[in-house]
């Protein structure tokens, strides 16, 4: 019961943060006022319920309070779907109910991939079946992923110190953070200013090269399959021919480079961390610049030189990039000092 309460509280905090992030996104798109009405109040309750249930889901593979709660709710929902003759949805729900028992406790249900896929069964599959994007289901998915990840974070603690295995599970959180940061954008020419590069650098620095790159690869993938997770609420395979697609590819490489450089030392110093973050930012900018040149000269068939491309993709963002790198450095150093990364506590530079 103590673990159940801990995960319930952790899920509540994660849900509150996710809802706050959704509120920021809606505010950025001038649509927050539409949700601040009495008519929308039940939806807030649904989001909180989704978050709390998602935070308890990983423990349904054992005889626990979470298991009893979930399977009773699943039974009622499945009976309702059968009565409505919605057999396809009932079958998918039944499949979701069976999956947790095919592995040992803290097996696949306690991985970052499960934190992305399990909520997808409940909230993204209905959109695929209806072939219609439903904003509220996207909100439920974001809340569910965040709350699910809170369970993994709490299970990855020994006392107050995050164990190395936690770097894998927290990658799911960086997918959600990358999505949220995409909607905080300031348009400047063909390339908007966002907080995404800062999140990408943190993903590589805090979770390592492979996990950091994997989180960004998942982000790019879900955007290309059609979810509106890119800057400006865009998505779909057509993004491969957009002027900013190179930056999306750079996110994967940048996160990997940051993690790789820090992994070369058992106790990365401040200097190494700064070098790693600068190198990661350079990878992002280089990939974006090269693809922007390709976009103008090949896709649009316009003759645009390298100097003109650099003037659009590099020079206007130098100050902002420097600020984001310094912000990332301070966050990473703080996490290192607290022992909340895969590395040993941060030593003093000599």
N, C-alpha and C positions, 0 to 999 in steps of 0.2 A: 504493500500500500504506500510505503514511503517513496519508492521509486515512481509509482504512478502519480503521486502528488507532485513530485519534482518535475516530471515530464509535463504535467498539466500546467504548472506555473511557467515552465520554460516555453511551452507552446503559446501560452497567453501573451507573454512578452514578445515573442517572435511574431505573433499575429498582429499585435499592436504596431510593431515596427513596419510590417508589410502593409497594413492598412494606411499607415502614415505615408509610406512611399507611394502607394496608389493615389492618395490624395494629392501629393505633389505633382504626379504625372497628370492627373485630371486638371489641376490648377494651371499647369503649364499649357494645357490645351483648351483653356477657357471653358471647361465643361463641368467643373466641380459643383457649381451652383445647382445643376440638374439633379445631383445626388443628395443635396442637403435639404430634403423635404421629408415630411411624415410618410409619404407614399413609399419612399425608398428605405425607411427605417428597418423593415424586416430583412432587407438584403444585408444590412450591417450585422444583424444577428446571425444570419446564415454564414457570413464570412467568419465571424468569431467561432461558430460551431465547427465549420470546416477546418479552421486552424487547430482547435483543440483536439478534434478527432485525428487529424493528420499527425499531430505530435505524439499521439498514443499508438499509431498504427504499427510501428516496427516491432512492438512487443506482442502482437497477436499470434506469434508462432509458439507461444508457451501458454500454460494455464495461468493467466493473469487477469486482473481487472479489465485491462484493455481488450483482451480476447473476448471475454464475456460481453462487454459493451458492444464491440464491433459486430460480432456474429449475430447478436440479437437485432441490431439495426439493419444488417445486411439481409436477414431473413424477412423482416417486415418490408424492406424496399423491394426485395425480389418477388415476394407475394403480390405486392402492388403492381409491379411491372407485368407479372403474369396475368393478373386480372384485367389489366389494360391491353392485353395481347401484344405487348411490346417484347416479343420473344428474343429479338436480337440483343436488346439492352439487358434483358434478364440473363441471357447466356454469358455476356461479357462480365456482368457482376458476379455470376457464379464462378467464372474463371478466376477473377480477382480474389475470390474467397478461398479458392483451392491453392493458389500459388504459395502462400507463406509456409505451408506444411511440407514442401518438397525439399527443405534444407534444414540444417541444424539451427538452433537458436543463435541469434546474432550472425546469421549467415548473410544471404543476399539482401534481406530486408534492412540490414544495417550498412548499406553502401550508398555512395552519393548517386550512383546510377539509379538505384531504386527510388531515391528522393525525387528524381526527375520523371521516372516512368510510371510509378504507382499513381501519382496525381493525374498523369496524362490519361490513364484508363478511365478515370471518373469524369474529367472535365474537358479534355481535348477530343476524346473519341466521339462524344455526342455532336461536336461541331463537324467532325469528319463525316458522320452519318447523315447529318442534315445539310451538309455542304453550305453552311452559313456561319460566318464569324459572329460569335455572341460575346460582347464585351464583359458581361458579368461572369461568364464561365472562365474567361481569361483572368479576371480578378481572383476567382476561386483557385485557379491553378497557381497563381503567384503566391497567394497566401498559404496554400497547401504545401508547396515546395519549401517555403521559408520555415513553416512550423515543423515539417518533417525533419528538416535539417537541424532544428533545435534539439530534437531527440538525439540525433547522432552526435551533436556537439557535447551534450551532457553525458552521454555514455562514453565519450572519449576523454573524460577527465579523470585524473587520479589526484584527489585533493583539489588544488587550484591550478594544476599544471596540465596543459593539453599534451596528450601523448602523440608521438609521431604519426600514428595511423589516422589521426584526426585530419591531417592535411588532405587525405583523399576525400573524406566525407564533406568537408567544408567547401570543396570545389563546387558543389551544387549551389551553395549560397552565392558564390561569385558569378554563376550564371544569372541568378536573379538580380544581383547588384549591377551587372553589365546591362541587363534589360532596363532596369530603372534609370540608370545614368544616361541611357540613350535619349530619354525624353527630356532631359535637362540640357537643351541645346540652344545656341545662339547662331543663327545663320550668317555666314560671312562668305559670300560668293558661292562657288560650287561645293565648298567643304565647310560644314558647320562646326562650331566649337562645342564640345561636350566634355563631360567628366569621365568618359569611357576609358581613355588611355590611362588615367590614374588608377581605375579599378583593375585594368589589365595588368599594370605593373605590380600592383599588390597581389594579384592572383599568382603570378610567377614567384614573387619574393616570399610569400607566406606559405604556399602549398607545394612549391617545387616545380621543376621544369615540366615533367609529364602531366601532373595534375593541373597545373596552371594552363598549359596548352590545351589539355582536354576540355577544361571548362569553357574556353573560348571557342573551341571547335564545336562543342554542343550548341553554344549560342549562335554561331554562324549557321549551323545546320537547321535549327528550329526556325530561323529567319528565312532561310532559302526555301523551306517546305511550305511557307505561306503565312506563318504567324507574324503579326505586325510589331516586331521587337526592335527593328532598326531605328535610327534617328528619324524623327518625323513621323513615326508610326507606320513605316513602310516595311514590306516583306515580300517574299516570293522569289522565284528563280530569275525574274527580270532584274533583280538587284545586281546580278553578275555583269550587267551592262550599264551600271550606274557609275558616276565619277568617283564615288567613295568606296567602291568595293575593294580596292587595294588596301585600304585601312583595315577592313574586316579581316583580310588575310594576314595583315601585319599584326593584328591582335594575337593570333595563334603563335606566330614566330616570336613576337616581342615577349610574350609571357614565358615561352620556353627559354629564350636567351637569358632573361633575368634570373630564372630559377637555376639554369645551368651554371652561370657564373658564381652564384652564391653557393652552389653545391660543391664547388671545387675546394671549399674550405670548411673544416668541421665547425669553426666558429667565425663566421664572416664578420669582418670589421665594418665600421662605418664607411671607410673608404671603399672597400670592396662593394658594399651595398650601393653606394652612390654610383660607382662605375657600372654596376649591373643595371641599375635603373636608367641611367643615361643610354647605355647600349640598347636596352629594350625599347626605349622611346625612339632611338635612331632607327631601329628595325621597322617600327610602325610607320614613321614618317617616310622612310625610304620606299617601303612597299606601296604606300599611298601615292607618293610622287611618281613612281614608275608607272603605276596603273593609270594615274591621271593623264600622263603623257600618252599612253596607249589609247585611252578613251578619246582624247581630242583628235589624235592623228590617224587612228584606225577605225574607231566606231563612228565618229562624226565626220571623218575625212576632212578635218581642218588642219592646216599647217601651223602648228603651235610649237615654238622652240622650248628648249629646256629652261632657259632663263625665265620665260613667261610662266611656265608651269611652277617653277620654284617660287615665283612671286605670288602664286595663288595657294600653294600647298605648304610652304615652309615659313617664309618671312613673316606673314601676318600672325603666326602662331608661336613664334619663338618665346616671347615673354610668358604666354600662358603655359606653354610646355614646361618652361623652367619652374614655374610656380607649382605645377602638378607634380613634377619630379621631386621638388623639395618637400612637398606635402607627403608624398609617398615615403620618402626617406624617413621623415619623423615618425610616421605610423609604424613602419617596419622596425625601426630601432626600438621603439617602445615595446612592440610584441616580442622582439628578441630578448630584451632586458627582462621581461616577465616570464620568459621561458615558454611562450605560447606558439612557438614554431617548431619545425623539425630539427632546429639547430640548438647547440648548447647556448647557455646564457651568454650575452654579449660581453666580450672583454673590453678593457679600455685600450684605445689606440696608443701606440707607443711613438 
